[in-house]
């Protein structure tokens, strides 16, 4: 097994991560159904999703030790503790998503009240903000990026450039979200609610794939995990909670489409900059 992992580190990492991450959902779904009813998902979902959350970091740490020993773990820890990077990278990590989404919502809300962000419509705004921040930090960036950026990104960068690494990892990152979102898209009767599931599925590839390219690019600039963790947390906090919509269906599709177009434009600029850099500094 160790020999196979050394020969196929990326295949092994994705395979084991998916097995660990989806195990809790598959086990619980035996009793609660697939998808779960909306009330059962709200009550049991957070517990069943713990293996999902722990899959990327645990497998990433184990594989780092198997492949590179203590030196690899020290290198991973060093990137995790490397906080002293230029302030501009933290500003980009924290502000890119909320500023972009606010701009999109401001324009779209001129045409329909369906695009008023959730934070403006909720009576308990503080709870929405706190839930979004905590979920984004602990339910997204802090744990996931130890695996995705801590292990998978450097392994992919040995073979591919920044953009291709981001596209490949973004595909698996989107696929990794499939089962949790499917399981949590049931209505009160346990039947699939397409207005919940389809926008999420759409987001997995139109938003997460280009966003992963930007995360890889940010890591390339800083060689540090904290800015990447914060940028991941910012996406989760704002697009799913603070600046999310109260309506699903078509408004959510339009919202995600606008954001994805901006992200793909950023990927194009990133690819252009990378090509220009390679032309200026040939290997």
N, C-alpha and C positions, 0 to 999 in steps of 0.2 A: 504494500500500500504506500509506504514512504517513497519507494522508488518510482511508482506511478505518479505520485504527487509532484516529485521533482522533475519528472519528464513532461508532465502536463499541468503546471501550476494553476493556470487560469481556468481551464476546463474543470479541474478538481475543485477550485475555490467556488466557482459559480454553482456547481452541482451540489456540493455539501451545504453551501449557504442557503440554497433554495429548499433543500430537505429539512434543515434545521428551522428555517423561518416559517415554512408552511406546516410543520408538524402539529403545532398547537391548534391551528385552525381546522385541519383535517380531523384531528382527534375530537375536538369539541363539536364539529359539525355532525358527527355520528349521532349525537344526542339532540342537537339543536337544529339540525337541518342545514341545507346548502341551497340558497342563502338562508341566513337566520332571519327571524322576524325582527322588526325594527326595535321592539321593546327588549327582546333578549340580547340583541347586539349592543344596545346601550348599557345593559347591566353586566353582561358576561364578556362582551367584546374586548375591553381593555385587558382582562386577564389572559384571554386566549391569544392576544396579539403580543404578549411579552416575548415568546420565542421568535416571533417575526422581527421584533426590535433587536433582539440579542444575536440573531444569526450572523449578520455581516461583521460585527466587531469580534465575536468569539472565534469564528472561523478564521478571520484575518489574523488575529493574534496567534492562534495555534499554527496556522500555515507559515507565518513569519518565523516562528521558532523552529518548525520542522525544516524549513529551507535554509535559514540563515543563522540559527542558533541565538545565543545571547547577544551577539553583535547586532543582529537584525532587530531584536527587541529594543536594544539601546538606541538604535537609529530611529525606530518608530516612536519611542518615548521622547527623543530629542525633538522630532518634528511636532509632537503633541505639546511640548512645553515651550516651543519657540514663539513667544508672544511679541518679541521686539521686532516688529516689521513697520515700515512707514505707515503713518496714520491714514494715508489715502486709500490703502487697501482695506482697512476696516470700514472706512466711509463707504466704499464701493460695496463691500459685503453686506452692510446693514441697510443702506439707503436705496440701492438700485431697485429692488422689488417694490417697496412702498411708494417711491416716487413715480415709477413707471405705472403701477396699478392706479394710483390716484389720478394721473393724467388720463388714463384710459377711461376710468369711471366718470371723471368730470365731463369728458366729451360725450360718452354714451348716455349719461343721465340727462343731457340736454334733449334727448329724443324719447326717453322712456323712464318712468320712476322705477322700473324693474332693476335698474342699474345703480340704485342707491346702495351704498355698502352696508353690510350688516351692522357695523359699529354705530351707524347713525340711527338704526331702527330698533336696536335692542335697549330695553329699559336699564339693564345692568351692564353698562359699558365697561366698567372696571373688570367684571368677571370675564367678559369676552377677551379683553386685552391680556389679562393674566393667564387665562387658559391658552390663548394663542402663543404667548411667549414661552410658557412652560412646555407645551406640546412641541413647539418648534425646536426648542433647545434640547430637551431630553427625549422626545419622541421622534426626533429627526436627526439633526446635525451631530449632536454629541456622540451618539452611539453609532449611527450608520457610517459616518465618515472615517471612523477608525478602520473599517473594513474597505469601503469603496475607495477612499483616497489613501488610507494608510497602507493597504496592500495591493489592491487591484490596479490602481492608477500607475504606480511605479513599474509593476509587471508589464502592463500594456505599453508603457513608454519605452521599454526596452526594444519594442518591435515597431511602434507606430509614432507618428507625430502627435502634437497636442490635439488637433481637431479630430483626427481619426480615433484617437484614444477616447475622447469625449463621446463621440458618436457610438462606438462599440459599447462602452460602459453605460451610456445613457439608455441604449436599447435594453440591456439586462436590468438596469435600474427600473425602467418602466415595467418590464415583464414581472419583476419581483413584486410590484404593487398589485398585480392583477388579482390574485386570489383574495387578499384582504379586502379589496374594494368590492369584488364580486360577492363575497360572503356578507359584507355589510350593506349591500344594496337591496335588501329585502323589504317588503312592506309589512303591514301589521299581520298579514296572513302568511308571511314567509314566501311570497311570490316575488320574483325579480321585478324591481321597479326600474324600468328602463330610463326614466328621467333622472335617476340617481347614477345608474351604472354607466350609461353611454358617455356623459360628459367626463366622468372620471377616466374611463378608458381612452377617450380622446386626449385628455390632458397628459396621460402617461407618455405619449409619443410626440405630441406636438409641442409640449412644454418641457417635460423632463429631459428629453434627449438634447435639445439645444442648451438647456440650463446646465446640464452636466458638462458640456463643452466649456462653458464659462467657468465652472468650478475647477476643471482641470487646468484651464488657463491661469486662474488665480493661484492655484497651487504651484504652477510652473514659475510664476513671478515671485512668490514668497518662500517656497520650500517649507511652508508652515501649515499645520492643520487648523489652528484657531480661526483664521479668516475664512477658511472653507466651511468650517463648522457653523460659523455665524451666518454665512451667506445661505447655507442650506436651511438653517433655522429661520431665517428671514422669509424664505419662500413659504415654508410650512405655516408660519404664524400668520402671514398676511393674506395669502391666497386662499387658505382653508378656513380662516377664522376672522381676523380683524377686518379685512377688506373683501370678504366673501360676499356672495349674493344670497338673499333670502329665497330666491327662486331658482329652480333647476331648469332643465329642458333647454329651449332655444336661447334664452338670455345668457345662460352659462356657457353654451357653445360659442356664442359671439364674443363673450368676455375672454374665454381661453384663446380663441382664434386671434384676437387683437394682440394679446400678450405674446402668443407664440410667434406672430409675424415680427414683432420687435426683437424677440430672442434670436430668431433665425437671421435677422439683419445683423445682430451683434456677432453671431457665429461667422457670418460672411466677412465682417470687418476683422475678426480675429484671424481667420484663415488668410486674409489678404496681408495682415501685418506679419504673420508667421512666414509667409512666402517672401515678403520683402526683407525680413531679417536674414533668412537663409541666403538670399541673393547678395546681401551686403557682407555676410560672414560665411563664405563657403567652407565646407569641411574638406 
